[in-house]
Amino acid sequence: MGELILRPDKRDLLRAINRPDGSEPLPLPFEREIYLISMVVVGTSYVENIAKLFESLEVDDLLRLVREPDNPYDEYAIRVETTDAELLGYCGTPALAAPEDRKLGYISRANNKIIARLMDAGKLVYGRVREKELVNDMYYKILIRIILKD
């Protein structure tokens, strides 16, 4: 017959976690990046300094997504901004440049509702540049990946 295995009670678990000799390290929280969707940033034609921002973008650059719940045109609006890697995180630090100087455009209204709800629920959602292309010397096409860090 098989060996009887007893489940530990709460005291056994506390003893295992609080070992004075430190022989058993605590398990670390599991964290991963979850790819959600790829999309083109809309509204780049209306950004004043888009040429300068476009030139500074590189593939795989981090992008900040900023909710604009008070946007008069779309209650689920999400602004896409350039950012530095050290500015991305759970506790944001003040940016050096004004939002108008970092703005690339917006997430399309057709795709923003679920992403906005994730952001409103406190989830860390950000973008990464997938590719960029200047079309007909006048349209700055920026394809991004939307990522949820969970």
C-alpha positions in Angstrom: 0.0 0.0 0.0 1.2 3.6 -0.7 2.8 5.8 1.9 0.4 8.2 3.7 1.3 11.8 3.1 0.0 14.4 5.5 -0.6 17.9 4.5 1.2 20.4 6.6 -0.9 22.6 8.9 -0.6 26.4 9.2 2.1 26.1 12.0 4.3 23.9 9.8 4.0 26.4 7.0 4.9 29.3 9.3 7.9 27.3 10.6 9.1 26.6 7.1 8.8 30.3 6.1 10.4 31.6 9.2 13.4 29.3 9.5 16.0 30.9 11.7 18.9 29.3 9.8 17.6 30.6 6.5 18.1 27.2 4.9 14.9 27.5 2.8 14.7 30.7 0.7 11.3 32.2 0.4 9.6 31.8 -3.0 9.7 35.0 -5.0 6.6 36.4 -6.6 6.1 35.2 -10.2 6.2 38.0 -12.7 6.0 37.8 -16.5 5.3 39.9 -19.6 2.1 38.9 -21.4 1.8 40.0 -25.0 -1.7 41.3 -25.7 -1.9 42.8 -29.2 0.0 44.7 -31.9 -1.4 47.9 -33.4 -0.5 51.1 -35.2 -0.4 54.3 -33.1 -3.1 56.6 -34.5 -3.0 60.4 -34.6 0.7 60.8 -35.4 -0.2 63.3 -38.1 -1.5 65.7 -35.4 1.7 65.6 -33.2 3.8 68.8 -33.7 7.2 67.3 -33.0 6.5 63.8 -34.5 9.5 64.0 -36.8 12.0 64.5 -33.9 10.3 61.8 -31.8 10.1 59.4 -34.8 13.8 59.7 -35.5 14.7 59.0 -31.8 12.6 55.8 -31.7 14.3 52.4 -32.0 12.8 49.0 -32.4 12.0 47.5 -28.9 11.9 50.9 -27.2 9.6 51.1 -24.2 6.5 53.3 -24.6 4.3 54.6 -21.8 0.6 54.3 -22.1 -1.4 57.0 -20.3 -5.1 56.8 -19.6 -7.2 59.9 -20.4 -10.6 59.2 -18.9 -11.6 62.8 -19.3 -10.8 63.0 -23.0 -13.8 64.7 -24.6 -13.7 62.4 -27.7 -13.2 59.0 -26.1 -13.7 58.0 -22.4 -11.3 55.0 -23.0 -8.6 57.1 -24.6 -5.0 56.0 -24.1 -2.1 58.3 -25.0 1.1 56.7 -26.3 4.3 58.4 -25.1 8.0 57.9 -25.4 9.8 57.1 -22.2 13.1 56.0 -20.7 13.4 52.5 -19.3 14.0 53.8 -15.7 10.7 55.6 -15.8 8.7 52.5 -16.3 7.5 50.7 -13.2 4.8 50.5 -10.6 5.7 53.7 -8.9 6.3 56.2 -11.6 8.9 58.9 -11.3 8.4 62.3 -12.7 9.3 62.6 -16.3 11.8 65.2 -17.5 9.9 66.3 -20.5 6.3 67.6 -20.6 3.7 65.1 -21.9 3.2 67.2 -25.0 6.9 66.7 -25.9 6.7 62.9 -25.5 3.3 62.2 -27.1 3.3 60.0 -30.2 -0.4 59.5 -30.6 -3.2 57.2 -29.3 -4.3 53.6 -29.1 -7.1 53.2 -31.7 -10.6 53.6 -30.4 -11.4 50.2 -31.9 -8.8 48.5 -29.6 -8.6 50.6 -26.5 -11.6 49.6 -24.3 -10.2 46.3 -22.8 -6.7 47.9 -22.4 -8.2 50.9 -20.7 -10.1 48.6 -18.3 -7.0 46.7 -17.4 -5.2 50.0 -16.7 -8.1 51.3 -14.6 -7.9 48.1 -12.6 -4.3 48.9 -11.7 -2.5 46.6 -14.1 0.8 47.6 -15.5 0.3 47.9 -19.3 2.9 49.4 -21.6 4.1 49.3 -25.2 7.2 48.4 -27.2 8.1 49.6 -30.6 7.8 46.7 -33.1 8.6 48.6 -36.3 8.5 52.1 -37.7 8.1 53.4 -41.2 7.9 56.8 -42.9 5.2 56.4 -45.6 5.2 58.8 -48.6 7.4 61.2 -46.7 4.4 62.4 -44.6 2.9 59.6 -42.5 4.8 58.3 -39.5 3.6 54.7 -39.1 4.6 53.3 -35.7 3.6 49.7 -35.0 3.7 48.8 -31.3 3.2 45.7 -29.2 1.0 46.1 -26.1 2.3 44.2 -23.1 0.7 43.4 -19.7 3.2 42.9 -16.9 1.6 40.5 -14.4 
